[in-house]
Amino acid sequence: RRYAIDASKIERELGWKPAETFDTGIRKTVGWYLDNQDWVANVQSGSYREWVEKNYAERAA
């Protein structure tokens, strides 16, 4: 089963229009991940958790 995004209701009721088409958006997304492979590796390894704990510990209190 395939699903397609239909933004007609939000366009009609709120006047919102997407800034990107699916094609341009997916190209930019894939490009970002390819350009930021160090970030991806840190997320996959779990090492980002230390950064989150260090930078957000005081905010949670």
mmCIF file of the N, C-alpha and C atoms, coordinates in Angstrom:
data_MODEL
# 
_entry.id   MODEL 
# 
loop_
_atom_site.group_PDB 
_atom_site.id 
_atom_site.type_symbol 
_atom_site.label_atom_id 
_atom_site.label_alt_id 
_atom_site.label_comp_id 
_atom_site.label_asym_id 
_atom_site.label_entity_id 
_atom_site.label_seq_id 
_atom_site.pdbx_PDB_ins_code 
_atom_site.Cartn_x 
_atom_site.Cartn_y 
_atom_site.Cartn_z 
_atom_site.occupancy 
_atom_site.B_iso_or_equiv 
_atom_site.pdbx_formal_charge 
_atom_site.auth_seq_id 
_atom_site.auth_comp_id 
_atom_site.auth_asym_id 
_atom_site.auth_atom_id 
_atom_site.pdbx_PDB_model_num 
ATOM 1   N N  . ARG A 1 1  ? 0.839  -1.177 0.000  1.00 0.00 ? 1  ARG A N  1 
ATOM 2   C CA . ARG A 1 1  ? 0.000  0.000  0.000  1.00 0.00 ? 1  ARG A CA 1 
ATOM 3   C C  . ARG A 1 1  ? 0.882  1.238  0.000  1.00 0.00 ? 1  ARG A C  1 
ATOM 4   N N  . ARG A 1 2  ? 0.538  2.210  -0.808 1.00 0.00 ? 2  ARG A N  1 
ATOM 5   C CA . ARG A 1 2  ? 1.305  3.450  -0.895 1.00 0.00 ? 2  ARG A CA 1 
ATOM 6   C C  . ARG A 1 2  ? 0.496  4.600  -0.333 1.00 0.00 ? 2  ARG A C  1 
ATOM 7   N N  . TYR A 1 3  ? 1.196  5.494  0.303  1.00 0.00 ? 3  TYR A N  1 
ATOM 8   C CA . TYR A 1 3  ? 0.560  6.683  0.852  1.00 0.00 ? 3  TYR A CA 1 
ATOM 9   C C  . TYR A 1 3  ? 1.178  7.915  0.208  1.00 0.00 ? 3  TYR A C  1 
ATOM 10  N N  . ALA A 1 4  ? 0.365  8.881  -0.094 1.00 0.00 ? 4  ALA A N  1 
ATOM 11  C CA . ALA A 1 4  ? 0.857  10.145 -0.634 1.00 0.00 ? 4  ALA A CA 1 
ATOM 12  C C  . ALA A 1 4  ? 0.395  11.269 0.284  1.00 0.00 ? 4  ALA A C  1 
ATOM 13  N N  . ILE A 1 5  ? 1.226  12.262 0.420  1.00 0.00 ? 5  ILE A N  1 
ATOM 14  C CA . ILE A 1 5  ? 0.862  13.411 1.244  1.00 0.00 ? 5  ILE A CA 1 
ATOM 15  C C  . ILE A 1 5  ? -0.056 14.311 0.430  1.00 0.00 ? 5  ILE A C  1 
ATOM 16  N N  . ASP A 1 6  ? -1.202 14.633 1.009  1.00 0.00 ? 6  ASP A N  1 
ATOM 17  C CA . ASP A 1 6  ? -2.151 15.537 0.372  1.00 0.00 ? 6  ASP A CA 1 
ATOM 18  C C  . ASP A 1 6  ? -2.267 16.775 1.258  1.00 0.00 ? 6  ASP A C  1 
ATOM 19  N N  . ALA A 1 7  ? -1.668 17.858 0.821  1.00 0.00 ? 7  ALA A N  1 
ATOM 20  C CA . ALA A 1 7  ? -1.656 19.081 1.622  1.00 0.00 ? 7  ALA A CA 1 
ATOM 21  C C  . ALA A 1 7  ? -2.810 20.017 1.266  1.00 0.00 ? 7  ALA A C  1 
ATOM 22  N N  . SER A 1 8  ? -3.773 19.552 0.492  1.00 0.00 ? 8  SER A N  1 
ATOM 23  C CA . SER A 1 8  ? -4.833 20.450 0.022  1.00 0.00 ? 8  SER A CA 1 
ATOM 24  C C  . SER A 1 8  ? -5.668 21.019 1.167  1.00 0.00 ? 8  SER A C  1 
ATOM 25  N N  . LYS A 1 9  ? -5.923 20.248 2.217  1.00 0.00 ? 9  LYS A N  1 
ATOM 26  C CA . LYS A 1 9  ? -6.740 20.747 3.328  1.00 0.00 ? 9  LYS A CA 1 
ATOM 27  C C  . LYS A 1 9  ? -6.028 21.872 4.071  1.00 0.00 ? 9  LYS A C  1 
ATOM 28  N N  . ILE A 1 10 ? -4.757 21.688 4.380  1.00 0.00 ? 10 ILE A N  1 
ATOM 29  C CA . ILE A 1 10 ? -4.026 22.738 5.096  1.00 0.00 ? 10 ILE A CA 1 
ATOM 30  C C  . ILE A 1 10 ? -3.831 23.961 4.204  1.00 0.00 ? 10 ILE A C  1 
ATOM 31  N N  . GLU A 1 11 ? -3.662 23.742 2.904  1.00 0.00 ? 11 GLU A N  1 
ATOM 32  C CA . GLU A 1 11 ? -3.573 24.869 1.974  1.00 0.00 ? 11 GLU A CA 1 
ATOM 33  C C  . GLU A 1 11 ? -4.894 25.634 1.949  1.00 0.00 ? 11 GLU A C  1 
ATOM 34  N N  . ARG A 1 12 ? -5.982 24.913 1.864  1.00 0.00 ? 12 ARG A N  1 
ATOM 35  C CA . ARG A 1 12 ? -7.309 25.519 1.768  1.00 0.00 ? 12 ARG A CA 1 
ATOM 36  C C  . ARG A 1 12 ? -7.698 26.226 3.067  1.00 0.00 ? 12 ARG A C  1 
ATOM 37  N N  . GLU A 1 13 ? -7.508 25.568 4.212  1.00 0.00 ? 13 GLU A N  1 
ATOM 38  C CA . GLU A 1 13 ? -7.996 26.108 5.474  1.00 0.00 ? 13 GLU A CA 1 
ATOM 39  C C  . GLU A 1 13 ? -7.051 27.110 6.128  1.00 0.00 ? 13 GLU A C  1 
ATOM 40  N N  . LEU A 1 14 ? -5.760 26.964 5.916  1.00 0.00 ? 14 LEU A N  1 
ATOM 41  C CA . LEU A 1 14 ? -4.801 27.855 6.568  1.00 0.00 ? 14 LEU A CA 1 
ATOM 42  C C  . LEU A 1 14 ? -3.995 28.705 5.594  1.00 0.00 ? 14 LEU A C  1 
ATOM 43  N N  . GLY A 1 15 ? -4.141 28.430 4.309  1.00 0.00 ? 15 GLY A N  1 
ATOM 44  C CA . GLY A 1 15 ? -3.388 29.175 3.320  1.00 0.00 ? 15 GLY A CA 1 
ATOM 45  C C  . GLY A 1 15 ? -1.915 28.804 3.266  1.00 0.00 ? 15 GLY A C  1 
ATOM 46  N N  . TRP A 1 16 ? -1.567 27.669 3.847  1.00 0.00 ? 16 TRP A N  1 
ATOM 47  C CA . TRP A 1 16 ? -0.171 27.221 3.885  1.00 0.00 ? 16 TRP A CA 1 
ATOM 48  C C  . TRP A 1 16 ? 0.192  26.526 2.590  1.00 0.00 ? 16 TRP A C  1 
ATOM 49  N N  . LYS A 1 17 ? 1.380  26.810 2.108  1.00 0.00 ? 17 LYS A N  1 
ATOM 50  C CA . LYS A 1 17 ? 1.901  26.108 0.935  1.00 0.00 ? 17 LYS A CA 1 
ATOM 51  C C  . LYS A 1 17 ? 3.316  25.653 1.264  1.00 0.00 ? 17 LYS A C  1 
ATOM 52  N N  . PRO A 1 18 ? 3.670  24.446 0.884  1.00 0.00 ? 18 PRO A N  1 
ATOM 53  C CA . PRO A 1 18 ? 5.021  23.959 1.181  1.00 0.00 ? 18 PRO A CA 1 
ATOM 54  C C  . PRO A 1 18 ? 6.075  24.775 0.433  1.00 0.00 ? 18 PRO A C  1 
ATOM 55  N N  . ALA A 1 19 ? 7.207  24.987 1.098  1.00 0.00 ? 19 ALA A N  1 
ATOM 56  C CA . ALA A 1 19 ? 8.305  25.730 0.478  1.00 0.00 ? 19 ALA A CA 1 
ATOM 57  C C  . ALA A 1 19 ? 9.074  24.863 -0.506 1.00 0.00 ? 19 ALA A C  1 
ATOM 58  N N  . GLU A 1 20 ? 8.958  23.561 -0.351 1.00 0.00 ? 20 GLU A N  1 
ATOM 59  C CA . GLU A 1 20 ? 9.677  22.609 -1.199 1.00 0.00 ? 20 GLU A CA 1 
ATOM 60  C C  . GLU A 1 20 ? 8.692  21.609 -1.786 1.00 0.00 ? 20 GLU A C  1 
ATOM 61  N N  . THR A 1 21 ? 9.021  21.110 -2.963 1.00 0.00 ? 21 THR A N  1 
ATOM 62  C CA . THR A 1 21 ? 8.293  19.953 -3.475 1.00 0.00 ? 21 THR A CA 1 
ATOM 63  C C  . THR A 1 21 ? 8.894  18.726 -2.799 1.00 0.00 ? 21 THR A C  1 
ATOM 64  N N  . PHE A 1 22 ? 8.253  17.594 -2.933 1.00 0.00 ? 22 PHE A N  1 
ATOM 65  C CA . PHE A 1 22 ? 8.834  16.382 -2.357 1.00 0.00 ? 22 PHE A CA 1 
ATOM 66  C C  . PHE A 1 22 ? 10.210 16.128 -2.954 1.00 0.00 ? 22 PHE A C  1 
ATOM 67  N N  . ASP A 1 23 ? 10.329 16.266 -4.263 1.00 0.00 ? 23 ASP A N  1 
ATOM 68  C CA . ASP A 1 23 ? 11.605 15.987 -4.937 1.00 0.00 ? 23 ASP A CA 1 
ATOM 69  C C  . ASP A 1 23 ? 12.727 16.894 -4.448 1.00 0.00 ? 23 ASP A C  1 
ATOM 70  N N  . THR A 1 24 ? 12.466 18.214 -4.371 1.00 0.00 ? 24 THR A N  1 
ATOM 71  C CA . THR A 1 24 ? 13.537 19.108 -3.917 1.00 0.00 ? 24 THR A CA 1 
ATOM 72  C C  . THR A 1 24 ? 13.827 18.899 -2.437 1.00 0.00 ? 24 THR A C  1 
ATOM 73  N N  . GLY A 1 25 ? 12.792 18.634 -1.665 1.00 0.00 ? 25 GLY A N  1 
ATOM 74  C CA . GLY A 1 25 ? 12.994 18.405 -0.235 1.00 0.00 ? 25 GLY A CA 1 
ATOM 75  C C  . GLY A 1 25 ? 13.799 17.156 0.053  1.00 0.00 ? 25 GLY A C  1 
ATOM 76  N N  . ILE A 1 26 ? 13.507 16.066 -0.636 1.00 0.00 ? 26 ILE A N  1 
ATOM 77  C CA . ILE A 1 26 ? 14.245 14.819 -0.387 1.00 0.00 ? 26 ILE A CA 1 
ATOM 78  C C  . ILE A 1 26 ? 15.684 14.958 -0.864 1.00 0.00 ? 26 ILE A C  1 
ATOM 79  N N  . ARG A 1 27 ? 15.900 15.670 -1.960 1.00 0.00 ? 27 ARG A N  1 
ATOM 80  C CA . ARG A 1 27 ? 17.276 15.901 -2.437 1.00 0.00 ? 27 ARG A CA 1 
ATOM 81  C C  . ARG A 1 27 ? 18.077 16.704 -1.414 1.00 0.00 ? 27 ARG A C  1 
ATOM 82  N N  . LYS A 1 28 ? 17.460 17.751 -0.864 1.00 0.00 ? 28 LYS A N  1 
ATOM 83  C CA . LYS A 1 28 ? 18.152 18.561 0.147  1.00 0.00 ? 28 LYS A CA 1 
ATOM 84  C C  . LYS A 1 28 ? 18.409 17.757 1.419  1.00 0.00 ? 28 LYS A C  1 
ATOM 85  N N  . THR A 1 29 ? 17.445 16.937 1.812  1.00 0.00 ? 29 THR A N  1 
ATOM 86  C CA . THR A 1 29 ? 17.610 16.118 3.015  1.00 0.00 ? 29 THR A CA 1 
ATOM 87  C C  . THR A 1 29 ? 18.743 15.121 2.846  1.00 0.00 ? 29 THR A C  1 
ATOM 88  N N  . VAL A 1 30 ? 18.751 14.403 1.744  1.00 0.00 ? 30 VAL A N  1 
ATOM 89  C CA . VAL A 1 30 ? 19.823 13.435 1.483  1.00 0.00 ? 30 VAL A CA 1 
ATOM 90  C C  . VAL A 1 30 ? 21.163 14.157 1.410  1.00 0.00 ? 30 VAL A C  1 
ATOM 91  N N  . GLY A 1 31 ? 21.202 15.294 0.756  1.00 0.00 ? 31 GLY A N  1 
ATOM 92  C CA . GLY A 1 31 ? 22.435 16.073 0.672  1.00 0.00 ? 31 GLY A CA 1 
ATOM 93  C C  . GLY A 1 31 ? 22.942 16.491 2.036  1.00 0.00 ? 31 GLY A C  1 
ATOM 94  N N  . TRP A 1 32 ? 22.019 16.911 2.922  1.00 0.00 ? 32 TRP A N  1 
ATOM 95  C CA . TRP A 1 32 ? 22.421 17.314 4.268  1.00 0.00 ? 32 TRP A CA 1 
ATOM 96  C C  . TRP A 1 32 ? 23.052 16.144 5.011  1.00 0.00 ? 32 TRP A C  1 
ATOM 97  N N  . TYR A 1 33 ? 22.426 14.990 4.945  1.00 0.00 ? 33 TYR A N  1 
ATOM 98  C CA . TYR A 1 33 ? 22.985 13.820 5.629  1.00 0.00 ? 33 TYR A CA 1 
ATOM 99  C C  . TYR A 1 33 ? 24.337 13.427 5.045  1.00 0.00 ? 33 TYR A C  1 
ATOM 100 N N  . LEU A 1 34 ? 24.502 13.523 3.745  1.00 0.00 ? 34 LEU A N  1 
ATOM 101 C CA . LEU A 1 34 ? 25.791 13.210 3.129  1.00 0.00 ? 34 LEU A CA 1 
ATOM 102 C C  . LEU A 1 34 ? 26.859 14.224 3.531  1.00 0.00 ? 34 LEU A C  1 
ATOM 103 N N  . ASP A 1 35 ? 26.468 15.488 3.672  1.00 0.00 ? 35 ASP A N  1 
ATOM 104 C CA . ASP A 1 35 ? 27.412 16.536 4.063  1.00 0.00 ? 35 ASP A CA 1 
ATOM 105 C C  . ASP A 1 35 ? 27.717 16.543 5.557  1.00 0.00 ? 35 ASP A C  1 
ATOM 106 N N  . ASN A 1 36 ? 26.934 15.841 6.355  1.00 0.00 ? 36 ASN A N  1 
ATOM 107 C CA . ASN A 1 36 ? 27.083 15.853 7.815  1.00 0.00 ? 36 ASN A CA 1 
ATOM 108 C C  . ASN A 1 36 ? 27.234 14.442 8.370  1.00 0.00 ? 36 ASN A C  1 
ATOM 109 N N  . GLN A 1 37 ? 28.078 13.658 7.739  1.00 0.00 ? 37 GLN A N  1 
ATOM 110 C CA . GLN A 1 37 ? 28.244 12.263 8.144  1.00 0.00 ? 37 GLN A CA 1 
ATOM 111 C C  . GLN A 1 37 ? 28.840 12.117 9.539  1.00 0.00 ? 37 GLN A C  1 
ATOM 112 N N  . ASP A 1 38 ? 29.652 13.084 9.989  1.00 0.00 ? 38 ASP A N  1 
ATOM 113 C CA . ASP A 1 38 ? 30.180 13.019 11.357 1.00 0.00 ? 38 ASP A CA 1 
ATOM 114 C C  . ASP A 1 38 ? 29.038 13.097 12.369 1.00 0.00 ? 38 ASP A C  1 
ATOM 115 N N  . TRP A 1 39 ? 28.084 13.995 12.128 1.00 0.00 ? 39 TRP A N  1 
ATOM 116 C CA . TRP A 1 39 ? 26.933 14.128 13.014 1.00 0.00 ? 39 TRP A CA 1 
ATOM 117 C C  . TRP A 1 39 ? 26.134 12.827 13.040 1.00 0.00 ? 39 TRP A C  1 
ATOM 118 N N  . VAL A 1 40 ? 25.906 12.254 11.872 1.00 0.00 ? 40 VAL A N  1 
ATOM 119 C CA . VAL A 1 40 ? 25.158 10.997 11.772 1.00 0.00 ? 40 VAL A CA 1 
ATOM 120 C C  . VAL A 1 40 ? 25.864 9.906  12.565 1.00 0.00 ? 40 VAL A C  1 
ATOM 121 N N  . ALA A 1 41 ? 27.185 9.808  12.424 1.00 0.00 ? 41 ALA A N  1 
ATOM 122 C CA . ALA A 1 41 ? 27.947 8.785  13.146 1.00 0.00 ? 41 ALA A CA 1 
ATOM 123 C C  . ALA A 1 41 ? 27.833 8.985  14.652 1.00 0.00 ? 41 ALA A C  1 
ATOM 124 N N  . ASN A 1 42 ? 27.863 10.239 15.118 1.00 0.00 ? 42 ASN A N  1 
ATOM 125 C CA . ASN A 1 42 ? 27.721 10.506 16.552 1.00 0.00 ? 42 ASN A CA 1 
ATOM 126 C C  . ASN A 1 42 ? 26.345 10.105 17.066 1.00 0.00 ? 42 ASN A C  1 
ATOM 127 N N  . VAL A 1 43 ? 25.327 10.350 16.289 1.00 0.00 ? 43 VAL A N  1 
ATOM 128 C CA . VAL A 1 43 ? 23.973 9.959  16.693 1.00 0.00 ? 43 VAL A CA 1 
ATOM 129 C C  . VAL A 1 43 ? 23.857 8.440  16.716 1.00 0.00 ? 43 VAL A C  1 
ATOM 130 N N  . GLN A 1 44 ? 24.378 7.789  15.698 1.00 0.00 ? 44 GLN A N  1 
ATOM 131 C CA . GLN A 1 44 ? 24.280 6.331  15.625 1.00 0.00 ? 44 GLN A CA 1 
ATOM 132 C C  . GLN A 1 44 ? 25.069 5.660  16.740 1.00 0.00 ? 44 GLN A C  1 
ATOM 133 N N  . SER A 1 45 ? 26.195 6.235  17.129 1.00 0.00 ? 45 SER A N  1 
ATOM 134 C CA . SER A 1 45 ? 27.030 5.624  18.167 1.00 0.00 ? 45 SER A CA 1 
ATOM 135 C C  . SER A 1 45 ? 26.496 5.903  19.566 1.00 0.00 ? 45 SER A C  1 
ATOM 136 N N  . GLY A 1 46 ? 25.663 6.919  19.706 1.00 0.00 ? 46 GLY A N  1 
ATOM 137 C CA . GLY A 1 46 ? 25.142 7.284  21.016 1.00 0.00 ? 46 GLY A CA 1 
ATOM 138 C C  . GLY A 1 46 ? 25.992 8.325  21.722 1.00 0.00 ? 46 GLY A C  1 
ATOM 139 N N  . SER A 1 47 ? 27.117 8.729  21.137 1.00 0.00 ? 47 SER A N  1 
ATOM 140 C CA . SER A 1 47 ? 27.996 9.690  21.804 1.00 0.00 ? 47 SER A CA 1 
ATOM 141 C C  . SER A 1 47 ? 27.358 11.067 21.946 1.00 0.00 ? 47 SER A C  1 
ATOM 142 N N  . TYR A 1 48 ? 26.342 11.356 21.180 1.00 0.00 ? 48 TYR A N  1 
ATOM 143 C CA . TYR A 1 48 ? 25.653 12.636 21.309 1.00 0.00 ? 48 TYR A CA 1 
ATOM 144 C C  . TYR A 1 48 ? 24.953 12.774 22.652 1.00 0.00 ? 48 TYR A C  1 
ATOM 145 N N  . ARG A 1 49 ? 24.659 11.653 23.299 1.00 0.00 ? 49 ARG A N  1 
ATOM 146 C CA . ARG A 1 49 ? 23.951 11.702 24.585 1.00 0.00 ? 49 ARG A CA 1 
ATOM 147 C C  . ARG A 1 49 ? 24.740 12.481 25.629 1.00 0.00 ? 49 ARG A C  1 
ATOM 148 N N  . GLU A 1 50 ? 26.066 12.332 25.621 1.00 0.00 ? 50 GLU A N  1 
ATOM 149 C CA . GLU A 1 50 ? 26.902 13.087 26.557 1.00 0.00 ? 50 GLU A CA 1 
ATOM 150 C C  . GLU A 1 50 ? 26.726 14.585 26.323 1.00 0.00 ? 50 GLU A C  1 
ATOM 151 N N  . TRP A 1 51 ? 26.712 14.997 25.063 1.00 0.00 ? 51 TRP A N  1 
ATOM 152 C CA . TRP A 1 51 ? 26.542 16.406 24.736 1.00 0.00 ? 51 TRP A CA 1 
ATOM 153 C C  . TRP A 1 51 ? 25.173 16.899 25.207 1.00 0.00 ? 51 TRP A C  1 
ATOM 154 N N  . VAL A 1 52 ? 24.141 16.116 24.970 1.00 0.00 ? 52 VAL A N  1 
ATOM 155 C CA . VAL A 1 52 ? 22.793 16.501 25.390 1.00 0.00 ? 52 VAL A CA 1 
ATOM 156 C C  . VAL A 1 52 ? 22.744 16.639 26.904 1.00 0.00 ? 52 VAL A C  1 
ATOM 157 N N  . GLU A 1 53 ? 23.297 15.669 27.624 1.00 0.00 ? 53 GLU A N  1 
ATOM 158 C CA . GLU A 1 53 ? 23.292 15.730 29.085 1.00 0.00 ? 53 GLU A CA 1 
ATOM 159 C C  . GLU A 1 53 ? 24.048 16.953 29.587 1.00 0.00 ? 53 GLU A C  1 
ATOM 160 N N  . LYS A 1 54 ? 25.199 17.231 29.000 1.00 0.00 ? 54 LYS A N  1 
ATOM 161 C CA . LYS A 1 54 ? 26.021 18.373 29.410 1.00 0.00 ? 54 LYS A CA 1 
ATOM 162 C C  . LYS A 1 54 ? 25.310 19.694 29.135 1.00 0.00 ? 54 LYS A C  1 
ATOM 163 N N  . ASN A 1 55 ? 24.691 19.822 27.979 1.00 0.00 ? 55 ASN A N  1 
ATOM 164 C CA . ASN A 1 55 ? 24.116 21.093 27.562 1.00 0.00 ? 55 ASN A CA 1 
ATOM 165 C C  . ASN A 1 55 ? 22.671 21.316 27.990 1.00 0.00 ? 55 ASN A C  1 
ATOM 166 N N  . TYR A 1 56 ? 21.993 20.254 28.385 1.00 0.00 ? 56 TYR A N  1 
ATOM 167 C CA . TYR A 1 56 ? 20.587 20.404 28.751 1.00 0.00 ? 56 TYR A CA 1 
ATOM 168 C C  . TYR A 1 56 ? 20.286 20.024 30.193 1.00 0.00 ? 56 TYR A C  1 
ATOM 169 N N  . ALA A 1 57 ? 21.278 19.605 30.951 1.00 0.00 ? 57 ALA A N  1 
ATOM 170 C CA . ALA A 1 57 ? 21.051 19.165 32.332 1.00 0.00 ? 57 ALA A CA 1 
ATOM 171 C C  . ALA A 1 57 ? 20.419 20.268 33.171 1.00 0.00 ? 57 ALA A C  1 
ATOM 172 N N  . GLU A 1 58 ? 20.921 21.484 33.050 1.00 0.00 ? 58 GLU A N  1 
ATOM 173 C CA . GLU A 1 58 ? 20.398 22.591 33.855 1.00 0.00 ? 58 GLU A CA 1 
ATOM 174 C C  . GLU A 1 58 ? 19.014 23.030 33.395 1.00 0.00 ? 58 GLU A C  1 
ATOM 175 N N  . ARG A 1 59 ? 18.707 22.856 32.139 1.00 0.00 ? 59 ARG A N  1 
ATOM 176 C CA . ARG A 1 59 ? 17.402 23.276 31.616 1.00 0.00 ? 59 ARG A CA 1 
ATOM 177 C C  . ARG A 1 59 ? 16.274 22.393 32.127 1.00 0.00 ? 59 ARG A C  1 
ATOM 178 N N  . ALA A 1 60 ? 16.586 21.136 32.392 1.00 0.00 ? 60 ALA A N  1 
ATOM 179 C CA . ALA A 1 60 ? 15.559 20.197 32.843 1.00 0.00 ? 60 ALA A CA 1 
ATOM 180 C C  . ALA A 1 60 ? 15.193 20.430 34.299 1.00 0.00 ? 60 ALA A C  1 
ATOM 181 N N  . ALA A 1 61 ? 16.055 21.092 35.041 1.00 0.00 ? 61 ALA A N  1 
ATOM 182 C CA . ALA A 1 61 ? 15.818 21.305 36.480 1.00 0.00 ? 61 ALA A CA 1 
ATOM 183 C C  . ALA A 1 61 ? 14.782 22.358 36.729 1.00 0.00 ? 61 ALA A C  1 
# 
